[in-house]
Amino acid sequence: MLDALLQALAQGPARLDATAHRLLAELDAPQALALLPEWETMCGLPDDCTQGAETVAQRRDAVVLRLTARGAQTPAYFSDLATLLADAPCTVREYRPFRVGRSATGDALSNGDWQHTFTVQAPAVPVRAFAVGSGAAGEPLRSWGLERLECVIRRLKPGHAIVTFTYGAETA
């Protein structure tokens, strides 16, 4: 009888202990669920690029991106960022005018208005499927498109630059 009484009395503290452990996991943004709205508020989300983020995984990814993106203006940075956002390898092609000492024989003499332009080459538009464990009830089973990729790249690009996007192209 004493054993049954002690087990009944221990259920309350055990629940509190389990809740405390879950909250400790919530301190890590990639694992957040209950504290996801607080993480979003801290990061200034939703913004123009995350308004359509419907799934928990997309919202979580937006928080992680905001916390970890260091920013730069190099093609390598934008290639890494596009690869992260597209979940597939992406490349960036930068256009430059002909320069003695930098350009090779046979290169175009001028790129005209393309001097401050770069192209993000991404694979074909992916289909993202619902995943048990990273999704929640009510989320779509499949989604298409890379609107967020284009929005984030346009927001972070240098002010004088022009960016274009190609899909389904070979990425090397």
C-alpha atoms as an extended CHARMM CRD file, in Angstrom:
* protein
*
       172  EXT
         1         1  MET       CA              0.0000000000        0.0000000000        0.0000000000  PROA      1               0.0000000000
         2         2  LEU       CA              2.8420000000        2.3810000000        0.8490000000  PROA      2               0.0000000000
         3         3  ASP       CA              4.4660000000        1.6560000000       -2.5140000000  PROA      3               0.0000000000
         4         4  ALA       CA              1.2540000000        2.5970000000       -4.3970000000  PROA      4               0.0000000000
         5         5  LEU       CA              0.9420000000        5.8160000000       -2.3550000000  PROA      5               0.0000000000
         6         6  LEU       CA              4.5440000000        6.8450000000       -3.0540000000  PROA      6               0.0000000000
         7         7  GLN       CA              4.1330000000        6.1280000000       -6.7870000000  PROA      7               0.0000000000
         8         8  ALA       CA              0.9930000000        8.2880000000       -6.8910000000  PROA      8               0.0000000000
         9         9  LEU       CA              2.7250000000       11.1290000000       -5.0410000000  PROA      9               0.0000000000
        10        10  ALA       CA              5.7750000000       10.9330000000       -7.3250000000  PROA      10              0.0000000000
        11        11  GLN       CA              3.7990000000       11.4700000000      -10.5550000000  PROA      11              0.0000000000
        12        12  GLY       CA              3.4700000000       15.2390000000      -10.0210000000  PROA      12              0.0000000000
        13        13  PRO       CA              7.1970000000       15.9030000000       -9.4910000000  PROA      13              0.0000000000
        14        14  ALA       CA              8.0210000000       13.5260000000      -12.3620000000  PROA      14              0.0000000000
        15        15  ARG       CA              5.8090000000       15.5770000000      -14.7060000000  PROA      15              0.0000000000
        16        16  LEU       CA              7.4990000000       18.7830000000      -13.5360000000  PROA      16              0.0000000000
        17        17  ASP       CA             10.9240000000       17.2520000000      -14.1010000000  PROA      17              0.0000000000
        18        18  ALA       CA              9.9540000000       16.1210000000      -17.6310000000  PROA      18              0.0000000000
        19        19  THR       CA              8.5950000000       19.6060000000      -18.4140000000  PROA      19              0.0000000000
        20        20  ALA       CA             11.8370000000       21.1770000000      -17.1810000000  PROA      20              0.0000000000
        21        21  HSD       CA             13.8750000000       18.8840000000      -19.4520000000  PROA      21              0.0000000000
        22        22  ARG       CA             11.6430000000       19.7770000000      -22.4380000000  PROA      22              0.0000000000
        23        23  LEU       CA             12.0950000000       23.4830000000      -21.6860000000  PROA      23              0.0000000000
        24        24  LEU       CA             15.8700000000       23.0190000000      -21.5710000000  PROA      24              0.0000000000
        25        25  ALA       CA             15.6770000000       21.5330000000      -25.0700000000  PROA      25              0.0000000000
        26        26  GLU       CA             13.5890000000       24.5500000000      -26.1560000000  PROA      26              0.0000000000
        27        27  LEU       CA             16.5560000000       26.8190000000      -25.4020000000  PROA      27              0.0000000000
        28        28  ASP       CA             18.1090000000       25.4440000000      -28.5840000000  PROA      28              0.0000000000
        29        29  ALA       CA             16.3020000000       27.1570000000      -31.5050000000  PROA      29              0.0000000000
        30        30  PRO       CA             16.4400000000       24.1440000000      -33.8880000000  PROA      30              0.0000000000
        31        31  GLN       CA             14.5000000000       22.1000000000      -31.3010000000  PROA      31              0.0000000000
        32        32  ALA       CA             12.0060000000       24.7950000000      -30.2660000000  PROA      32              0.0000000000
        33        33  LEU       CA              8.3090000000       24.0360000000      -30.3700000000  PROA      33              0.0000000000
        34        34  ALA       CA              6.5690000000       25.4900000000      -27.3280000000  PROA      34              0.0000000000
        35        35  LEU       CA              8.9050000000       28.5150000000      -27.2530000000  PROA      35              0.0000000000
        36        36  LEU       CA              8.9480000000       29.0130000000      -31.0400000000  PROA      36              0.0000000000
        37        37  PRO       CA              6.7410000000       32.1540000000      -30.8740000000  PROA      37              0.0000000000
        38        38  GLU       CA              9.1790000000       33.6880000000      -28.3740000000  PROA      38              0.0000000000
        39        39  TRP       CA             12.1420000000       32.8390000000      -30.6270000000  PROA      39              0.0000000000
        40        40  GLU       CA             10.3220000000       34.4450000000      -33.5660000000  PROA      40              0.0000000000
        41        41  THR       CA              9.6000000000       37.5980000000      -31.5820000000  PROA      41              0.0000000000
        42        42  MET       CA             13.2340000000       37.8520000000      -30.5120000000  PROA      42              0.0000000000
        43        43  CYS       CA             14.3820000000       37.5270000000      -34.1590000000  PROA      43              0.0000000000
        44        44  GLY       CA             11.8410000000       39.9980000000      -35.5470000000  PROA      44              0.0000000000
        45        45  LEU       CA              9.8750000000       37.3520000000      -37.3980000000  PROA      45              0.0000000000
        46        46  PRO       CA              7.6970000000       36.9720000000      -39.3530000000  PROA      46              0.0000000000
        47        47  ASP       CA              9.1080000000       39.3680000000      -41.9280000000  PROA      47              0.0000000000
        48        48  ASP       CA              8.3770000000       39.8540000000      -45.6400000000  PROA      48              0.0000000000
        49        49  CYS       CA             10.2980000000       36.6850000000      -46.5380000000  PROA      49              0.0000000000
        50        50  THR       CA              8.6460000000       34.4260000000      -43.9620000000  PROA      50              0.0000000000
        51        51  GLN       CA              4.9990000000       35.5330000000      -44.1750000000  PROA      51              0.0000000000
        52        52  GLY       CA              4.0970000000       32.3380000000      -46.0170000000  PROA      52              0.0000000000
        53        53  ALA       CA              6.0000000000       30.0410000000      -43.6230000000  PROA      53              0.0000000000
        54        54  GLU       CA              3.2150000000       27.6660000000      -42.6970000000  PROA      54              0.0000000000
        55        55  THR       CA              4.9830000000       24.7100000000      -41.1820000000  PROA      55              0.0000000000
        56        56  VAL       CA              6.7390000000       24.4550000000      -37.8630000000  PROA      56              0.0000000000
        57        57  ALA       CA              9.8990000000       23.3190000000      -39.6660000000  PROA      57              0.0000000000
        58        58  GLN       CA              9.8540000000       26.3880000000      -41.9590000000  PROA      58              0.0000000000
        59        59  ARG       CA              9.3170000000       28.7180000000      -39.0060000000  PROA      59              0.0000000000
        60        60  ARG       CA             12.1360000000       27.0100000000      -37.1010000000  PROA      60              0.0000000000
        61        61  ASP       CA             14.4470000000       27.2640000000      -40.1420000000  PROA      61              0.0000000000
        62        62  ALA       CA             13.6940000000       30.9930000000      -40.4170000000  PROA      62              0.0000000000
        63        63  VAL       CA             14.6960000000       31.5030000000      -36.7650000000  PROA      63              0.0000000000
        64        64  VAL       CA             17.9070000000       29.4920000000      -37.1760000000  PROA      64              0.0000000000
        65        65  LEU       CA             18.7960000000       31.3990000000      -40.3650000000  PROA      65              0.0000000000
        66        66  ARG       CA             18.2590000000       34.7430000000      -38.6380000000  PROA      66              0.0000000000
        67        67  LEU       CA             20.4300000000       33.6800000000      -35.6980000000  PROA      67              0.0000000000
        68        68  THR       CA             23.2820000000       32.1570000000      -37.7020000000  PROA      68              0.0000000000
        69        69  ALA       CA             23.5340000000       34.2470000000      -40.8900000000  PROA      69              0.0000000000
        70        70  ARG       CA             26.6680000000       36.3610000000      -40.5550000000  PROA      70              0.0000000000
        71        71  GLY       CA             26.3590000000       38.2180000000      -43.8460000000  PROA      71              0.0000000000
        72        72  ALA       CA             28.8670000000       39.0120000000      -46.5710000000  PROA      72              0.0000000000
        73        73  GLN       CA             28.9810000000       40.2690000000      -50.1400000000  PROA      73              0.0000000000
        74        74  THR       CA             30.9770000000       37.4880000000      -51.7540000000  PROA      74              0.0000000000
        75        75  PRO       CA             29.6870000000       34.9780000000      -54.3160000000  PROA      75              0.0000000000
        76        76  ALA       CA             30.6690000000       32.1730000000      -51.9210000000  PROA      76              0.0000000000
        77        77  TYR       CA             28.4260000000       33.6040000000      -49.1890000000  PROA      77              0.0000000000
        78        78  PHE       CA             25.4170000000       33.8630000000      -51.5120000000  PROA      78              0.0000000000
        79        79  SER       CA             26.0990000000       30.3760000000      -52.8800000000  PROA      79              0.0000000000
        80        80  ASP       CA             26.1600000000       28.9350000000      -49.3420000000  PROA      80              0.0000000000
        81        81  LEU       CA             23.0140000000       30.8640000000      -48.4060000000  PROA      81              0.0000000000
        82        82  ALA       CA             21.1580000000       29.6970000000      -51.5200000000  PROA      82              0.0000000000
        83        83  THR       CA             22.2590000000       26.1080000000      -50.8980000000  PROA      83              0.0000000000
        84        84  LEU       CA             20.9030000000       26.3360000000      -47.3470000000  PROA      84              0.0000000000
        85        85  LEU       CA             17.5830000000       27.8240000000      -48.4590000000  PROA      85              0.0000000000
        86        86  ALA       CA             17.0880000000       25.4890000000      -51.4280000000  PROA      86              0.0000000000
        87        87  ASP       CA             18.1910000000       22.3160000000      -49.6250000000  PROA      87              0.0000000000
        88        88  ALA       CA             20.2630000000       21.5300000000      -52.7120000000  PROA      88              0.0000000000
        89        89  PRO       CA             23.5900000000       22.6840000000      -54.1790000000  PROA      89              0.0000000000
        90        90  CYS       CA             23.4110000000       26.1500000000      -55.7540000000  PROA      90              0.0000000000
        91        91  THR       CA             26.0500000000       28.2560000000      -57.4720000000  PROA      91              0.0000000000
        92        92  VAL       CA             26.5020000000       31.9650000000      -58.0790000000  PROA      92              0.0000000000
        93        93  ARG       CA             27.7860000000       33.3790000000      -61.3450000000  PROA      93              0.0000000000
        94        94  GLU       CA             29.2310000000       36.8690000000      -61.1870000000  PROA      94              0.0000000000
        95        95  TYR       CA             29.5320000000       39.0650000000      -64.2820000000  PROA      95              0.0000000000
        96        96  ARG       CA             32.5560000000       41.3420000000      -64.6820000000  PROA      96              0.0000000000
        97        97  PRO       CA             33.8560000000       43.6880000000      -67.3720000000  PROA      97              0.0000000000
        98        98  PHE       CA             37.0930000000       42.8620000000      -69.1650000000  PROA      98              0.0000000000
        99        99  ARG       CA             40.1050000000       43.8700000000      -67.0430000000  PROA      99              0.0000000000
       100       100  VAL       CA             43.7400000000       43.6610000000      -68.0930000000  PROA      100             0.0000000000
       101       101  GLY       CA             45.5350000000       41.2280000000      -65.8260000000  PROA      101             0.0000000000
       102       102  ARG       CA             42.3060000000       39.6010000000      -64.5890000000  PROA      102             0.0000000000
       103       103  SER       CA             40.5460000000       38.5780000000      -67.7950000000  PROA      103             0.0000000000
       104       104  ALA       CA             41.7300000000       36.0450000000      -70.3480000000  PROA      104             0.0000000000
       105       105  THR       CA             41.9740000000       36.1610000000      -74.0940000000  PROA      105             0.0000000000
       106       106  GLY       CA             38.5740000000       35.5110000000      -75.6050000000  PROA      106             0.0000000000
       107       107  ASP       CA             36.5800000000       37.0400000000      -72.7270000000  PROA      107             0.0000000000
       108       108  ALA       CA             33.9450000000       39.6210000000      -73.6380000000  PROA      108             0.0000000000
       109       109  LEU       CA             35.2540000000       43.1920000000      -73.5820000000  PROA      109             0.0000000000
       110       110  SER       CA             32.2270000000       44.5700000000      -71.7660000000  PROA      110             0.0000000000
       111       111  ASN       CA             29.2540000000       43.2290000000      -69.9160000000  PROA      111             0.0000000000
       112       112  GLY       CA             27.5400000000       46.6190000000      -70.1380000000  PROA      112             0.0000000000
       113       113  ASP       CA             24.8240000000       46.8940000000      -67.5290000000  PROA      113             0.0000000000
       114       114  TRP       CA             25.6890000000       43.4260000000      -66.2410000000  PROA      114             0.0000000000
       115       115  GLN       CA             28.7100000000       44.6980000000      -64.3350000000  PROA      115             0.0000000000
       116       116  HSD       CA             26.9850000000       44.6050000000      -60.9370000000  PROA      116             0.0000000000
       117       117  THR       CA             24.8190000000       41.5790000000      -61.6690000000  PROA      117             0.0000000000
       118       118  PHE       CA             25.0330000000       38.0490000000      -60.3770000000  PROA      118             0.0000000000
       119       119  THR       CA             22.9360000000       34.9560000000      -61.1010000000  PROA      119             0.0000000000
       120       120  VAL       CA             21.9270000000       32.3580000000      -58.5450000000  PROA      120             0.0000000000
       121       121  GLN       CA             21.7150000000       28.9850000000      -60.2790000000  PROA      121             0.0000000000
       122       122  ALA       CA             19.4540000000       26.6250000000      -58.3470000000  PROA      122             0.0000000000
       123       123  PRO       CA             18.2430000000       23.1260000000      -59.1680000000  PROA      123             0.0000000000
       124       124  ALA       CA             14.7140000000       22.4850000000      -60.3840000000  PROA      124             0.0000000000
       125       125  VAL       CA             12.0150000000       23.6820000000      -58.0130000000  PROA      125             0.0000000000
       126       126  PRO       CA             11.8260000000       21.0470000000      -55.2640000000  PROA      126             0.0000000000
       127       127  VAL       CA              8.8100000000       19.3110000000      -53.8270000000  PROA      127             0.0000000000
       128       128  ARG       CA              8.9400000000       19.2960000000      -50.0350000000  PROA      128             0.0000000000
       129       129  ALA       CA              6.9800000000       16.5050000000      -48.3490000000  PROA      129             0.0000000000
       130       130  PHE       CA              5.5520000000       16.4330000000      -44.8390000000  PROA      130             0.0000000000
       131       131  ALA       CA              7.8310000000       14.6750000000      -42.3670000000  PROA      131             0.0000000000
       132       132  VAL       CA              6.6080000000       13.0610000000      -39.1860000000  PROA      132             0.0000000000
       133       133  GLY       CA              8.4300000000       14.5130000000      -36.1930000000  PROA      133             0.0000000000
       134       134  SER       CA              9.2520000000       17.8630000000      -37.7990000000  PROA      134             0.0000000000
       135       135  GLY       CA              5.7040000000       18.7960000000      -38.7930000000  PROA      135             0.0000000000
       136       136  ALA       CA              2.4420000000       19.4410000000      -36.9940000000  PROA      136             0.0000000000
       137       137  ALA       CA             -1.2170000000       18.6410000000      -37.5720000000  PROA      137             0.0000000000
       138       138  GLY       CA             -2.8280000000       20.8720000000      -40.1900000000  PROA      138             0.0000000000
       139       139  GLU       CA              0.3310000000       21.3980000000      -42.2730000000  PROA      139             0.0000000000
       140       140  PRO       CA              0.2510000000       20.6390000000      -46.0080000000  PROA      140             0.0000000000
       141       141  LEU       CA              1.4630000000       17.2050000000      -47.0750000000  PROA      141             0.0000000000
       142       142  ARG       CA              3.5160000000       18.7140000000      -49.9350000000  PROA      142             0.0000000000
       143       143  SER       CA              4.6890000000       22.1800000000      -50.9370000000  PROA      143             0.0000000000
       144       144  TRP       CA              6.5200000000       23.5760000000      -53.9640000000  PROA      144             0.0000000000
       145       145  GLY       CA              8.5790000000       26.6310000000      -54.7830000000  PROA      145             0.0000000000
       146       146  LEU       CA             11.5780000000       28.6890000000      -53.7290000000  PROA      146             0.0000000000
       147       147  GLU       CA              9.9700000000       32.1020000000      -53.1370000000  PROA      147             0.0000000000
       148       148  ARG       CA             11.7700000000       32.3980000000      -49.8180000000  PROA      148             0.0000000000
       149       149  LEU       CA             15.1500000000       31.8520000000      -51.5050000000  PROA      149             0.0000000000
       150       150  GLU       CA             14.5300000000       34.7450000000      -53.8860000000  PROA      150             0.0000000000
       151       151  CYS       CA             13.1890000000       37.0220000000      -51.1550000000  PROA      151             0.0000000000
       152       152  VAL       CA             16.0980000000       36.4350000000      -48.7560000000  PROA      152             0.0000000000
       153       153  ILE       CA             18.7650000000       36.8300000000      -51.4730000000  PROA      153             0.0000000000
       154       154  ARG       CA             17.1420000000       40.0560000000      -52.7210000000  PROA      154             0.0000000000
       155       155  ARG       CA             16.9440000000       41.4050000000      -49.1800000000  PROA      155             0.0000000000
       156       156  LEU       CA             20.5960000000       40.6450000000      -48.3640000000  PROA      156             0.0000000000
       157       157  LYS       CA             22.2430000000       41.5570000000      -51.6920000000  PROA      157             0.0000000000
       158       158  PRO       CA             24.2880000000       44.7680000000      -51.9210000000  PROA      158             0.0000000000
       159       159  GLY       CA             22.1680000000       47.8020000000      -52.7650000000  PROA      159             0.0000000000
       160       160  HSD       CA             23.8800000000       48.4590000000      -56.1070000000  PROA      160             0.0000000000
       161       161  ALA       CA             23.6600000000       44.8460000000      -57.3070000000  PROA      161             0.0000000000
       162       162  ILE       CA             21.1130000000       43.1770000000      -59.5410000000  PROA      162             0.0000000000
       163       163  VAL       CA             20.3190000000       39.5060000000      -58.9610000000  PROA      163             0.0000000000
       164       164  THR       CA             18.7390000000       37.0360000000      -61.3610000000  PROA      164             0.0000000000
       165       165  PHE       CA             17.6690000000       33.4380000000      -60.6990000000  PROA      165             0.0000000000
       166       166  THR       CA             17.7930000000       30.3580000000      -62.9080000000  PROA      166             0.0000000000
       167       167  TYR       CA             16.2030000000       27.0260000000      -62.0330000000  PROA      167             0.0000000000
       168       168  GLY       CA             16.9180000000       23.5650000000      -63.3180000000  PROA      168             0.0000000000
       169       169  ALA       CA             20.3100000000       24.6340000000      -64.6220000000  PROA      169             0.0000000000
       170       170  GLU       CA             23.3980000000       22.5610000000      -64.0710000000  PROA      170             0.0000000000
       171       171  THR       CA             25.0340000000       23.5100000000      -60.7870000000  PROA      171             0.0000000000
       172       172  ALA       CA             28.7090000000       22.8200000000      -60.4490000000  PROA      172             0.0000000000
